Each structure stands twice: as C-alpha cells, then as structure tokens.
Amino acid sequence: MSGFVIAVDGPAASGKGTIAAQLGRDYGLPVLDTGLLYRAVGVTLARQGGVLGDEAAATAVAQRLDPAALDDPAFRTRAAGEAASRVAPYPGVRAALRAFQRAFARQPGGAVIDGRDIGTVIAPDAPAKLYVTASPEARAHRRLLQLQAAGETVTYDEILADIRVRDARDAGRADSPMRPAPDAVLLDTTEMSISAAADAARRIVGQARGRWERSRG
C-alpha cells in the first residue's frame, strides 16, 4: 500500500459516510462506501427473485457485482440496509467484496474507505484510521432524517429498533466487524454537528498525514 489511505470505520448512521466523503474532498482522494457493496448484493439478490437466506446465491451476486451501479437510490433505503445485514455475514460474500475493497485501497494515490472492518481487515496498514461512533439514539435520529428526506414513511422507534437489532447481530458474530483497530482514533459524534465532526476528523487525519509524510522521508 503506497498511497495515503484513510480508513473510516463505525456502525450505521454514526456519521462515518459524511466524514469519509468530506475527507475525500479535502485530500482529493477517491471514496468507497463499502456498505453500499453489501446493500447492492442484498437488493440485487431480491430483484433476481432470490432469498436472503441463500448463501450460495448471495455469493454469486457478490462475485458478479458491478461497482459502476452503486449509485442506485434503491441501495440507500431502509430495506436495503436490512438486506445488507442479512447477507454480510456470509463468508463467500465477504471474500468477494473484500477482494474489491483491497484493490481499491491499493490505488497508487491512496483512497478513503468507509465501512465496518476497514482498519482491521481491509487496510490494516492504512496511515490514518478513525473509528466513528455515536449513541444508538443519535444514530436513529440521523437515519430517520435521511429516510424521511428520501420520502420513506418510518418512525423513530422503528429505526431505533432496527439499529439495536443490527448491533446485537454484529456483536454476536465471532468475526464481528464492529471493533476499532488498536491504532484507530475514536471519534464519538453523538453531541457533534456534521461540521464539527468533519472538523475533528480533519484534524485527526492531518496529524496522521504529517506522520506518514515524515516516515517517507
């Protein structure tokens, strides 16, 4: 890994996607939202008439996934998030999507990658690592606003319940992705505005960038 890679990990609706996008603009780096990959697999599988409980079918979709199609608005719905959490634990799905993510991280100029096991599995040697988190209540409120803006009819209580179920599902996995890398900087955005969280992330990454540049002579 020769470029400057920024790994941004954290649970759903913690603010990591917004932070990653801003860091990409700040440093002129391509950004990959890895959650969209898993959402795309789940939604595509359902569109093809498959079932989320079919690991072999989900793996086949992941192996053929076209990253150019990730702009589909259907991948950002509440249903897509639930579908992603169902297919993400499958070893075959993870293997296929991890290969793509690692290739993205190896770009000569570097990259910003946000997800749930970036700093520990995908890019363990990334010069800059953040673990962005927030309380379940804050995350539910943010996700509610996102979904309402997209025209979905949903309640805060429903979203909070979804988040708690997903958190519990992740915590129960032996290979749970919801743990920060030992060298990641924890950024709790519960009480932060979007701009404040982005500023804090920028300072953290700026320090990491300085260390990385000095290490390269």
C-alpha positions as CSV (number, residue, x, y, z in Angstrom):
1,M,0.0,0.0,0.0
2,S,1.9,3.0,-1.3
3,G,-0.7,5.7,-1.2
4,F,-2.2,7.6,1.7
5,V,-5.2,5.5,2.8
6,I,-7.8,6.8,5.2
7,A,-9.8,4.0,6.9
8,V,-13.1,5.2,8.4
9,D,-14.9,2.5,10.5
10,G,-18.0,2.6,12.6
11,P,-21.6,1.5,13.0
12,A,-24.5,2.6,10.7
13,A,-25.6,6.2,10.9
14,S,-22.6,7.2,13.1
15,G,-21.6,9.9,10.6
16,K,-18.7,7.9,9.0
17,G,-20.1,8.3,5.5
18,T,-20.4,12.0,5.7
19,I,-17.0,12.3,7.2
20,A,-15.4,10.0,4.6
21,A,-16.9,12.0,1.8
22,Q,-15.6,15.2,3.2
23,L,-12.1,13.8,3.7
24,G,-12.1,12.6,0.1
25,R,-12.8,16.2,-1.0
26,D,-10.2,17.6,1.4
27,Y,-7.4,15.3,0.1
28,G,-8.6,14.8,-3.4
29,L,-8.9,11.0,-2.9
30,P,-11.5,8.6,-4.3
31,V,-14.0,7.4,-1.7
32,L,-15.6,4.0,-1.4
33,D,-18.6,3.4,0.8
34,T,-18.3,-0.3,1.4
35,G,-21.7,-0.6,2.9
36,L,-23.2,0.1,-0.5
37,L,-21.5,-3.0,-1.8
38,Y,-23.3,-5.2,0.7
39,R,-26.6,-3.3,0.2
40,A,-26.2,-3.8,-3.6
41,V,-25.8,-7.6,-3.1
42,G,-28.9,-7.9,-0.9
43,V,-31.1,-5.7,-3.2
44,T,-29.8,-7.4,-6.4
45,L,-30.4,-10.8,-5.0
46,A,-34.0,-9.9,-4.1
47,R,-34.6,-8.4,-7.6
48,Q,-33.5,-11.6,-9.1
49,G,-36.1,-13.5,-7.1
50,G,-33.6,-15.0,-4.7
51,V,-33.9,-15.2,-0.9
52,L,-31.6,-13.5,1.5
53,G,-31.1,-16.8,3.4
54,D,-29.5,-18.4,0.3
55,E,-25.7,-18.1,0.9
56,A,-24.7,-19.6,-2.4
57,A,-26.9,-17.2,-4.4
58,A,-25.8,-14.2,-2.4
59,T,-22.1,-15.2,-3.0
60,A,-22.8,-15.5,-6.8
61,V,-24.3,-12.0,-6.8
62,A,-21.3,-10.6,-4.9
63,Q,-18.8,-12.2,-7.3
64,R,-20.6,-10.5,-10.3
65,L,-21.3,-7.2,-8.7
66,D,-20.8,-4.2,-11.0
67,P,-19.4,-1.3,-8.8
68,A,-20.5,1.1,-11.5
69,A,-24.1,0.5,-10.5
70,L,-23.7,1.7,-6.9
71,D,-25.5,5.0,-7.5
72,D,-28.8,3.2,-7.5
73,P,-31.1,5.0,-4.9
74,A,-32.6,1.7,-4.0
75,F,-29.4,0.8,-2.3
76,R,-29.9,3.6,0.3
77,T,-33.3,2.6,1.6
78,R,-34.2,1.1,5.0
79,A,-35.0,-2.3,3.3
80,A,-31.5,-2.3,1.6
81,G,-29.9,-1.8,5.0
82,E,-31.7,-4.8,6.4
83,A,-30.8,-6.9,3.4
84,A,-27.2,-5.9,3.7
85,S,-27.1,-7.0,7.4
86,R,-28.5,-10.4,6.3
87,V,-26.0,-11.2,3.5
88,A,-22.9,-9.6,5.1
89,P,-22.1,-12.5,7.4
90,Y,-21.8,-15.0,4.6
91,P,-18.1,-15.9,4.1
92,G,-18.4,-16.1,0.3
93,V,-19.9,-12.6,0.1
94,R,-17.3,-11.1,2.4
95,A,-14.5,-12.8,0.5
96,A,-15.7,-11.4,-2.9
97,L,-16.3,-7.9,-1.7
98,R,-13.1,-7.8,0.4
99,A,-11.1,-8.5,-2.8
100,F,-12.7,-5.5,-4.4
101,Q,-12.1,-3.3,-1.4
102,R,-8.4,-4.2,-1.1
103,A,-7.9,-3.5,-4.7
104,F,-9.5,-0.1,-4.2
105,A,-7.2,0.6,-1.3
106,R,-4.1,-0.2,-3.4
107,Q,-4.6,2.7,-5.8
108,P,-1.2,4.5,-6.1
109,G,-2.6,7.8,-5.0
110,G,-4.4,6.5,-2.0
111,A,-8.1,6.3,-1.1
112,V,-10.7,6.9,1.6
113,I,-12.7,3.8,2.5
114,D,-15.5,3.7,5.0
115,G,-17.1,0.6,6.4
116,R,-17.1,-1.7,9.3
117,D,-13.8,-3.6,9.2
118,I,-11.6,-1.4,7.1
119,G,-8.8,-0.6,9.6
120,T,-8.7,-4.2,10.9
121,V,-9.1,-6.3,7.8
122,I,-9.2,-4.4,4.5
123,A,-6.4,-1.9,5.1
124,P,-4.7,-2.7,8.4
125,D,-1.6,-0.7,7.3
126,A,-3.6,2.4,6.5
127,P,-1.7,5.5,7.7
128,A,-4.9,7.1,9.0
129,K,-7.6,5.3,10.9
130,L,-10.8,6.6,12.5
131,Y,-13.5,4.7,14.4
132,V,-16.6,6.9,14.2
133,T,-19.3,6.1,16.7
134,A,-22.4,7.6,18.3
135,S,-25.2,6.5,20.7
136,P,-27.9,4.3,19.2
137,E,-30.4,7.2,19.9
138,A,-28.3,9.7,17.9
139,R,-27.8,7.3,15.1
140,A,-31.5,6.5,14.9
141,H,-32.4,10.2,14.8
142,R,-29.9,10.8,11.9
143,R,-31.1,7.8,10.0
144,L,-34.7,8.9,10.4
145,L,-34.0,12.3,8.9
146,Q,-32.2,10.6,6.0
147,L,-35.0,8.3,5.2
148,Q,-37.7,10.9,5.6
149,A,-35.7,13.1,3.2
150,A,-35.8,10.3,0.7
151,G,-39.6,10.0,1.0
152,E,-39.8,7.0,3.2
153,T,-42.5,6.7,5.9
154,V,-40.9,5.5,9.1
155,T,-40.9,6.3,12.8
156,Y,-38.0,6.9,15.2
157,D,-38.9,3.9,17.3
158,E,-38.8,1.6,14.2
159,I,-35.4,2.9,13.3
160,L,-34.0,2.6,16.8
161,A,-35.3,-0.9,17.0
162,D,-33.6,-1.7,13.7
163,I,-30.3,-0.3,14.9
164,R,-30.4,-2.3,18.1
165,V,-31.1,-5.5,16.3
166,R,-28.3,-4.9,13.8
167,D,-25.9,-4.0,16.6
168,A,-26.8,-7.2,18.5
169,R,-26.5,-9.3,15.4
170,D,-23.0,-7.9,14.8
171,A,-22.0,-8.3,18.5
172,G,-23.0,-12.0,18.3
173,R,-20.7,-12.8,15.4
174,A,-17.4,-14.5,16.1
175,D,-15.8,-12.3,13.3
176,S,-17.7,-9.2,14.3
177,P,-16.5,-6.2,12.3
178,M,-17.7,-3.8,15.0
179,R,-14.4,-3.2,16.8
180,P,-11.9,-0.5,16.3
181,A,-8.4,-1.2,15.1
182,P,-5.9,-0.9,18.0
183,D,-4.3,2.2,16.4
184,A,-7.6,3.8,15.3
185,V,-8.6,7.2,16.8
186,L,-12.1,7.1,18.4
187,L,-14.4,9.9,17.3
188,D,-17.7,10.0,19.2
189,T,-20.1,12.2,17.2
190,T,-23.1,11.9,19.5
191,E,-23.1,15.5,20.5
192,M,-21.5,16.9,17.4
193,S,-22.9,18.7,14.4
194,I,-21.9,17.5,11.0
195,S,-19.5,20.3,10.5
196,A,-17.9,19.8,14.0
197,A,-17.5,16.1,13.3
198,A,-15.9,16.8,9.9
199,D,-13.5,19.3,11.5
200,A,-12.5,16.9,14.2
201,A,-11.8,14.2,11.6
202,R,-9.8,16.6,9.5
203,R,-7.6,17.4,12.5
204,I,-7.0,13.7,13.2
205,V,-6.2,12.8,9.7
206,G,-4.0,15.9,9.3
207,Q,-1.8,14.6,12.2
208,A,-1.7,11.2,10.6
209,R,-0.8,12.6,7.3
210,G,2.1,14.5,8.9
211,R,3.4,11.3,10.5
212,W,3.1,9.4,7.2
213,E,4.9,12.1,5.2
214,R,7.8,12.2,7.8
215,S,8.1,8.4,7.7
216,R,8.6,8.5,3.9
217,G,11.4,11.0,4.3
